[in-house]
């Protein structure tokens, strides 16, 4: 049995030393629920241990890369603001996802085939090369649901676009057109929709067939700086996000989302 057979929301195919990992919950726009979170924590370990894999291509099934956290599930949570063990904001779970992704020495090329939001945007931006559809959007709208951008966005966005832009985008929850995101250096490439996966696949295959250790150790050297920033920022941002999960503003935002109306924030 394949080491990837137990994954429910991640589809993994390995060929020519390249693992293609697809976020595979298209009926929910690849929204990330608790099972999905568990799989995102474990996949990087399995890929690290797979000697048939030299590089990874990450993409999404359907029209979306992923809309991020499952806000609908949040709005239906029993007990309103009572949180279940292991939910998305758990600092240790999120820390493992981010650190395991950064510690994977095999290069990761992300094909952003559609909108990428929140945690999904963070995962995409932590990859080594990003190729996006010109018509797609990327952003971290945590604040739109009354939450701190705590799952890595506060660490990676300033490194890519500078502190001033990052603060504006994260505090406003801006969803950027990927063509603009390429222009300001948030993404490597923005191309026509039908070119996204082929271009990303070509880059990933080149890396898979390149000088293995030179490529891996170059990545690990550069990722030292990323890990330093994550160590500085992630615990604080995740702890503050956990606090905002208990606020009235967050509860109001999720109810407004479910009711398809604008939230009425009170600062409580």
Secondary structure as the mmCIF struct_conf table of DSSP 4:
data_model
#
loop_
_struct_conf.conf_type_id
_struct_conf.id
_struct_conf.beg_label_comp_id
_struct_conf.beg_label_asym_id
_struct_conf.beg_label_seq_id
_struct_conf.end_label_comp_id
_struct_conf.end_label_asym_id
_struct_conf.end_label_seq_id
TURN_TY1_P TURN_TY1_P1 UNK A 3 UNK A 6
BEND BEND1 UNK A 8 UNK A 9
STRN STRN1 UNK A 10 UNK A 15
TURN_TY1_P TURN_TY1_P2 UNK A 16 UNK A 17
STRN STRN2 UNK A 18 UNK A 23
HELX_RH_3T_P HELX_RH_3T_P1 UNK A 26 UNK A 28
TURN_TY1_P TURN_TY1_P3 UNK A 29 UNK A 30
STRN STRN3 UNK A 32 UNK A 32
HELX_RH_AL_P HELX_RH_AL_P1 UNK A 34 UNK A 49
TURN_TY1_P TURN_TY1_P4 UNK A 51 UNK A 52
BEND BEND2 UNK A 54 UNK A 54
STRN STRN4 UNK A 55 UNK A 60
BEND BEND3 UNK A 61 UNK A 61
TURN_TY1_P TURN_TY1_P5 UNK A 62 UNK A 63
BEND BEND4 UNK A 65 UNK A 65
STRN STRN5 UNK A 66 UNK A 66
STRN STRN6 UNK A 69 UNK A 69
HELX_RH_AL_P HELX_RH_AL_P2 UNK A 71 UNK A 75
TURN_TY1_P TURN_TY1_P6 UNK A 76 UNK A 76
TURN_TY1_P TURN_TY1_P7 UNK A 78 UNK A 81
HELX_LH_PP_P HELX_LH_PP_P1 UNK A 82 UNK A 84
TURN_TY1_P TURN_TY1_P8 UNK A 85 UNK A 86
TURN_TY1_P TURN_TY1_P9 UNK A 88 UNK A 89
HELX_RH_AL_P HELX_RH_AL_P3 UNK A 91 UNK A 103
BEND BEND5 UNK A 106 UNK A 106
STRN STRN7 UNK A 107 UNK A 112
BEND BEND6 UNK A 114 UNK A 114
STRN STRN8 UNK A 116 UNK A 117
TURN_TY1_P TURN_TY1_P10 UNK A 118 UNK A 118
HELX_RH_AL_P HELX_RH_AL_P4 UNK A 119 UNK A 126
BEND BEND7 UNK A 127 UNK A 128
STRN STRN9 UNK A 129 UNK A 133
TURN_TY1_P TURN_TY1_P11 UNK A 134 UNK A 135
STRN STRN10 UNK A 137 UNK A 139
HELX_RH_3T_P HELX_RH_3T_P2 UNK A 142 UNK A 145
TURN_TY1_P TURN_TY1_P12 UNK A 146 UNK A 146
TURN_TY1_P TURN_TY1_P13 UNK A 150 UNK A 152
HELX_RH_AL_P HELX_RH_AL_P5 UNK A 153 UNK A 161
HELX_RH_AL_P HELX_RH_AL_P6 UNK A 163 UNK A 172
TURN_TY1_P TURN_TY1_P14 UNK A 173 UNK A 173
STRN STRN11 UNK A 175 UNK A 177
HELX_RH_AL_P HELX_RH_AL_P7 UNK A 178 UNK A 183
TURN_TY1_P TURN_TY1_P15 UNK A 184 UNK A 185
BEND BEND8 UNK A 186 UNK A 188
STRN STRN12 UNK A 189 UNK A 191
HELX_RH_3T_P HELX_RH_3T_P3 UNK A 193 UNK A 195
HELX_RH_AL_P HELX_RH_AL_P8 UNK A 196 UNK A 208
TURN_TY1_P TURN_TY1_P16 UNK A 209 UNK A 209
BEND BEND9 UNK A 210 UNK A 210
HELX_RH_AL_P HELX_RH_AL_P9 UNK A 212 UNK A 244
TURN_TY1_P TURN_TY1_P17 UNK A 245 UNK A 246
BEND BEND10 UNK A 247 UNK A 247
HELX_RH_AL_P HELX_RH_AL_P10 UNK A 248 UNK A 259
TURN_TY1_P TURN_TY1_P18 UNK A 260 UNK A 260
BEND BEND11 UNK A 261 UNK A 261
#
